[in-house]
Amino acid sequence: MNVIIFKTSVRDRYDLTAIKNKMDDLLGAKNWSFALEDEDKILRVVSAKRCVAAVTRVLKTYGFFCEEMPYSLDEFKV
């Protein structure tokens, strides 16, 4: 499984309603979540396949900024 982290411009639950159905169709309802309290409005995706382009395309289609954020498990001491 891949865990992919994105920085977005999704602000609140109202913004989520615009993309929820499309994201559920693309990834499955339990495979994505937002941390809206984070300053970067983090989107976390769990997927068996790399899906960066598809996720970015969905958010941009609905007018949101979306950028994959590089990260390493080393920083979490895993």
Backbone bond lengths (Angstrom), bond angles and torsions (degrees), N, CA, C in turn:
res aa  C-N    CA-C-N  psi(-1)  N-CA   C-N-CA  omega(-1)  CA-C   N-CA-C  phi
1 M - - - 1.460 - - 1.525 109.78 -
2 N 1.309 114.91 141.39 1.457 121.65 175.09 1.519 109.05 -101.97
3 V 1.319 116.28 138.47 1.457 121.66 169.84 1.518 105.82 -111.56
4 I 1.317 115.26 121.41 1.461 120.83 -176.16 1.519 107.47 -120.60
5 I 1.320 115.91 133.31 1.459 122.49 -178.04 1.519 109.03 -113.15
6 F 1.338 115.63 133.77 1.461 121.47 179.63 1.530 110.23 -124.81
7 K 1.303 115.19 143.51 1.459 122.46 167.65 1.522 105.53 -91.34
8 T 1.353 117.40 133.12 1.463 119.83 -176.62 1.526 111.00 -135.28
9 S 1.321 114.56 176.24 1.467 120.56 174.56 1.530 111.39 -110.64
10 V 1.347 116.92 13.21 1.462 120.71 176.81 1.531 107.20 -67.03
11 R 1.333 116.85 124.19 1.463 120.26 -171.18 1.520 115.04 -96.18
12 D 1.332 117.11 -37.37 1.462 119.03 -170.48 1.522 110.81 -157.91
13 R 1.335 115.45 -175.53 1.475 120.60 -178.39 1.527 112.51 -63.78
14 Y 1.318 117.14 -28.97 1.470 119.92 177.32 1.527 110.26 -64.79
15 D 1.323 116.72 -41.35 1.467 120.03 175.68 1.527 110.93 -63.46
16 L 1.323 116.67 -37.85 1.460 120.63 -179.51 1.520 112.63 -61.83
17 T 1.320 116.56 -33.98 1.465 118.95 -179.12 1.528 111.52 -61.61
18 A 1.325 117.25 -28.70 1.466 121.19 -179.77 1.531 111.85 -68.01
19 I 1.324 117.17 -33.41 1.465 120.40 -173.23 1.525 114.34 -109.95
20 K 1.318 118.17 -9.93 1.469 121.48 -171.67 1.525 113.08 -54.37
21 N 1.300 119.03 -53.35 1.464 120.70 -176.59 1.522 112.34 -61.75
22 K 1.310 117.12 -41.99 1.467 120.98 -179.76 1.532 110.62 -66.18
23 M 1.335 117.29 -41.14 1.469 121.11 178.41 1.527 110.62 -66.74
24 D 1.324 117.15 -40.50 1.467 120.52 176.76 1.523 110.84 -61.23
25 D 1.332 116.90 -42.92 1.467 121.29 178.55 1.530 111.38 -63.06
26 L 1.318 115.80 -40.92 1.458 121.48 -176.58 1.522 112.34 -73.09
27 L 1.343 116.59 -44.80 1.468 120.63 -168.96 1.522 115.61 -116.71
28 G 1.319 116.36 -20.38 1.460 120.30 -171.06 1.521 108.67 96.67
29 A 1.311 116.45 141.19 1.471 121.63 -171.41 1.520 114.29 -59.72
30 K 1.310 118.39 -31.57 1.467 120.31 -175.64 1.528 113.39 -97.26
31 N 1.306 117.16 9.18 1.461 120.39 -175.31 1.520 114.49 -106.25
32 W 1.303 117.22 9.47 1.461 120.04 177.63 1.522 109.26 -148.64
33 S 1.337 115.78 149.56 1.465 120.35 178.47 1.526 109.02 -157.26
34 F 1.316 114.45 155.72 1.457 121.35 178.15 1.522 110.19 -112.03
35 A 1.313 115.86 146.35 1.461 123.00 169.07 1.530 105.16 -110.15
36 L 1.329 115.38 82.74 1.465 119.92 -175.35 1.519 112.62 -70.49
37 E 1.334 117.52 -19.43 1.462 120.30 178.32 1.534 111.53 -76.53
38 D 1.329 116.58 -16.74 1.460 121.30 177.77 1.522 109.60 -74.94
39 E 1.309 117.50 143.58 1.473 120.59 -178.37 1.525 112.47 -63.14
40 D 1.329 117.89 -25.03 1.460 121.84 178.85 1.522 112.89 -92.53
41 K 1.345 117.54 3.77 1.474 122.30 179.56 1.527 110.48 46.76
42 I 1.321 114.30 59.62 1.457 123.26 -171.76 1.529 112.84 -65.52
43 L 1.312 115.16 131.70 1.453 123.42 170.46 1.519 106.81 -106.66
44 R 1.335 116.64 125.79 1.456 122.47 178.59 1.528 107.80 -112.62
45 V 1.326 115.57 126.72 1.460 122.03 -178.08 1.526 108.75 -121.94
46 V 1.332 115.95 134.57 1.464 122.14 172.51 1.516 106.56 -113.85
47 S 1.328 116.14 123.75 1.462 119.89 -175.50 1.524 110.47 -150.87
48 A 1.306 116.10 145.23 1.462 120.87 175.63 1.527 110.87 -72.97
49 K 1.327 116.41 -23.89 1.465 121.84 -179.49 1.531 109.38 -115.60
50 R 1.320 115.19 155.40 1.458 119.64 171.90 1.521 107.57 -68.23
51 C 1.310 117.45 128.92 1.463 120.53 -174.79 1.528 111.85 -135.25
52 V 1.313 116.68 22.63 1.460 121.16 -176.35 1.524 111.54 -56.46
53 A 1.323 117.39 -49.12 1.465 120.61 -177.18 1.522 111.31 -62.78
54 A 1.319 117.69 -42.22 1.469 120.95 -178.89 1.526 111.73 -66.71
55 V 1.316 117.16 -43.67 1.470 120.70 179.39 1.523 109.97 -64.64
56 T 1.318 116.74 -45.48 1.462 121.00 179.37 1.521 110.57 -60.26
57 R 1.316 116.62 -42.40 1.467 121.46 179.81 1.539 111.21 -62.39
58 V 1.326 117.72 -43.33 1.468 120.97 179.26 1.521 110.21 -60.54
59 L 1.319 117.49 -51.10 1.463 119.38 -177.57 1.521 111.64 -63.95
60 K 1.318 117.43 -42.38 1.468 120.17 -180.00 1.524 111.31 -66.08
61 T 1.332 117.33 -34.42 1.465 120.78 177.09 1.524 111.12 -59.23
62 Y 1.327 115.83 -35.28 1.464 120.57 -179.96 1.533 112.73 -92.54
63 G 1.327 116.87 9.69 1.460 121.48 172.92 1.513 115.74 88.33
64 F 1.341 117.40 16.08 1.459 120.58 -179.31 1.523 111.02 -104.44
65 F 1.310 115.50 146.53 1.458 122.59 171.61 1.526 107.74 -73.96
66 C 1.321 116.81 142.28 1.464 121.07 178.87 1.525 108.17 -153.74
67 E 1.348 115.78 126.04 1.461 120.34 -179.11 1.524 108.50 -143.27
68 E 1.323 116.19 130.56 1.460 119.86 176.73 1.521 109.32 -65.17
69 M 1.320 115.57 138.25 1.465 121.09 178.06 1.521 108.94 -107.86
70 P 1.313 116.74 126.02 1.467 118.74 176.54 1.528 109.31 -70.56
71 Y 1.312 116.20 143.94 1.463 120.04 174.69 1.516 108.58 -154.07
72 S 1.282 114.68 164.63 1.456 121.09 -179.84 1.522 108.44 -134.18
73 L 1.324 116.64 139.93 1.455 119.55 176.35 1.526 111.25 -65.66
74 D 1.334 117.66 -18.90 1.462 120.95 177.67 1.515 112.41 -58.09
75 E 1.338 116.60 -35.84 1.453 119.68 -178.71 1.529 112.43 -69.39
76 F 1.343 116.80 -16.15 1.459 121.57 178.31 1.510 112.25 -98.85
77 K 1.330 117.04 2.36 1.461 122.85 178.89 1.531 111.71 58.85
78 V 1.341 115.99 41.30 1.470 121.17 -179.75 1.511 109.40 -90.28
